[in-house]
Amino acid sequence: MKKFIALLEVMLIGAGVCFAADPAEGYWISYDEKTNEATAGWRIWVENGVLKGEILSVAGKPQDEKATAGKGKSYSDFQNGADLATVQVVGTTWIWGLTQTKGEGNWGKGSIIDPGSGSKYACTITFHAADGNKYKEDTLEMRGSIGPFGRSQFWKRATKEAASGLR
């Protein structure tokens, strides 16, 4: 009986490790890299081995705003090719198609659309755990690029309420 209980404990611990969430998953707040002002609250999750991200709230804008700066722009792999100006910013999945690259917390080969401009970029996401030095808190490095040119934003972990509550 003791062996059975020990085996059961090992199996449960192993199952917990197998189904542990990737550290990139969760709620995040994006920040403008020039002003350091919060721009949007995000939910990042893995679905069928693919990382995705949707905007939950935006700072300083109506929550029912559409991505009007993308008028006339569409992408076949986004919203069935819909004109971006018809897509609501909040509640839309703007990050998609990322697959794990260098292990836990590292994702790439996906896409992101900037709803503010309508531009589509190749996307990589890297999780940086709080270390008390360079990363004072858990940070998600989101890098958008076109070819060799790109830029990174550093997002901070948030609660669901904080990510959903920007206004």
C-alpha positions as CSV (number, residue, x, y, z in Angstrom):
1,M,0.0,0.0,0.0
2,K,2.8,2.4,0.8
3,K,4.4,1.7,-2.6
4,F,1.1,2.4,-4.3
5,I,0.7,5.7,-2.5
6,A,4.3,6.7,-3.3
7,L,3.7,5.8,-7.0
8,L,0.5,7.8,-7.0
9,E,2.3,10.9,-5.5
10,V,5.0,10.7,-8.2
11,M,2.4,10.4,-10.9
12,L,0.5,13.5,-9.6
13,I,3.6,15.5,-9.3
14,G,4.7,14.5,-12.8
15,A,1.2,15.4,-14.1
16,G,1.5,18.8,-12.5
17,V,4.8,19.5,-14.1
18,C,3.5,18.3,-17.5
19,F,0.5,20.7,-17.4
20,A,2.2,23.7,-15.8
21,A,1.5,26.9,-17.6
22,D,4.3,28.6,-19.5
23,P,5.6,31.7,-17.6
24,A,4.6,33.9,-20.6
25,E,0.9,33.0,-20.0
26,G,-1.2,35.3,-17.9
27,Y,-2.1,39.0,-17.8
28,W,0.2,41.8,-18.8
29,I,0.2,45.5,-19.3
30,S,2.0,46.9,-22.3
31,Y,3.9,50.2,-22.0
32,D,4.9,52.8,-24.6
33,E,8.7,52.5,-24.8
34,K,9.2,56.3,-25.1
35,T,6.8,57.6,-22.4
36,N,6.6,54.5,-20.2
37,E,2.8,55.0,-20.0
38,A,0.5,52.0,-19.9
39,T,-1.1,51.4,-23.3
40,A,-3.1,48.2,-23.1
41,G,-4.0,45.3,-20.9
42,W,-3.4,41.9,-22.4
43,R,-4.3,38.2,-21.8
44,I,-1.6,35.8,-23.2
45,W,-2.4,32.1,-23.4
46,V,-1.3,28.9,-25.1
47,E,-3.9,27.0,-27.2
48,N,-3.0,23.8,-28.8
49,G,0.7,24.6,-28.5
50,V,0.4,28.1,-30.0
51,L,0.8,31.3,-28.1
52,K,-1.9,34.0,-28.6
53,G,-2.7,37.4,-27.1
54,E,-5.8,39.5,-26.9
55,I,-6.3,43.1,-25.8
56,L,-8.5,43.3,-22.7
57,S,-8.5,47.1,-22.2
58,V,-6.9,50.2,-23.7
59,A,-5.6,53.3,-21.8
60,G,-7.1,56.7,-22.7
61,K,-9.5,55.5,-25.4
62,P,-13.0,54.3,-25.6
63,Q,-13.2,50.5,-25.0
64,D,-15.4,50.0,-28.0
65,E,-13.0,51.7,-30.4
66,K,-12.3,50.1,-33.8
67,A,-8.8,49.8,-35.4
68,T,-9.6,52.7,-37.8
69,A,-6.0,53.5,-38.5
70,G,-5.9,50.2,-40.4
71,K,-8.6,51.2,-42.8
72,G,-8.1,49.4,-46.1
73,K,-5.6,47.0,-44.6
74,S,-6.3,43.3,-44.3
75,Y,-4.3,40.1,-43.8
76,S,-5.5,36.7,-44.9
77,D,-4.4,35.1,-41.7
78,F,-6.1,37.6,-39.4
79,Q,-9.9,37.8,-38.9
80,N,-10.6,36.0,-42.2
81,G,-9.1,38.9,-44.1
82,A,-11.4,41.6,-42.6
83,D,-10.6,45.2,-43.1
84,L,-8.9,46.3,-39.9
85,A,-11.1,49.3,-39.6
86,T,-14.0,47.0,-38.9
87,V,-12.3,45.2,-36.0
88,Q,-12.8,46.2,-32.4
89,V,-9.5,46.8,-30.5
90,V,-10.6,45.4,-27.2
91,G,-11.5,41.7,-27.3
92,T,-9.5,40.9,-30.4
93,T,-6.6,38.5,-30.7
94,W,-3.8,40.6,-32.1
95,I,-1.0,38.1,-31.4
96,W,-1.1,34.7,-32.9
97,G,0.8,31.8,-34.4
98,L,3.8,31.8,-32.0
99,T,5.5,28.5,-31.3
100,Q,7.9,27.6,-28.5
101,T,11.5,28.2,-29.7
102,K,14.2,27.9,-27.0
103,G,12.2,26.3,-24.3
104,E,9.8,27.6,-21.7
105,G,9.0,31.3,-21.9
106,N,10.5,31.7,-25.4
107,W,8.1,32.0,-28.4
108,G,8.6,33.0,-32.0
109,K,7.6,32.6,-35.6
110,G,4.3,34.3,-35.1
111,S,2.6,37.6,-35.9
112,I,1.3,40.7,-34.2
113,I,-0.7,43.6,-35.5
114,D,-0.4,47.0,-34.0
115,P,-4.1,48.1,-33.9
116,G,-2.9,51.8,-33.7
117,S,-1.3,51.7,-37.1
118,G,-2.6,48.5,-38.8
119,S,0.9,47.3,-39.4
120,K,1.7,43.6,-39.1
121,Y,5.0,42.4,-37.7
122,A,6.8,39.1,-37.1
123,C,6.6,38.6,-33.4
124,T,8.8,37.0,-30.7
125,I,8.0,36.9,-27.0
126,T,10.5,36.2,-24.2
127,F,9.7,35.9,-20.6
128,H,12.2,37.4,-18.1
129,A,11.7,36.4,-14.4
130,A,12.1,39.1,-11.8
131,D,15.7,39.0,-10.6
132,G,15.9,42.1,-8.5
133,N,18.5,43.6,-10.8
134,K,17.7,44.2,-14.5
135,Y,14.1,42.9,-14.1
136,K,12.6,44.3,-11.0
137,E,9.4,42.4,-11.8
138,D,8.3,39.6,-14.2
139,T,8.7,41.1,-17.6
140,L,7.5,40.0,-21.1
141,E,9.7,41.2,-23.9
142,M,7.5,41.5,-27.0
143,R,9.5,42.1,-30.2
144,G,7.9,43.1,-33.4
145,S,10.1,43.1,-36.6
146,I,10.1,43.4,-40.3
147,G,13.1,41.6,-41.6
148,P,16.2,42.7,-39.6
149,F,14.5,45.8,-38.3
150,G,12.4,45.8,-35.2
151,R,11.7,47.1,-31.7
152,S,11.0,45.6,-28.3
153,Q,8.4,46.6,-25.7
154,F,8.7,45.4,-22.1
155,W,5.4,44.5,-20.6
156,K,4.8,44.0,-16.8
157,R,2.8,41.2,-15.3
158,A,-0.6,42.2,-14.0
159,T,-3.7,40.8,-12.4
160,K,-6.8,40.1,-14.5
161,E,-8.5,43.1,-12.9
162,A,-5.6,45.5,-13.7
163,A,-5.2,44.2,-17.3
164,S,-9.0,44.6,-17.8
165,G,-9.3,47.9,-16.1
166,L,-7.3,50.4,-18.1
167,R,-9.3,53.4,-19.2
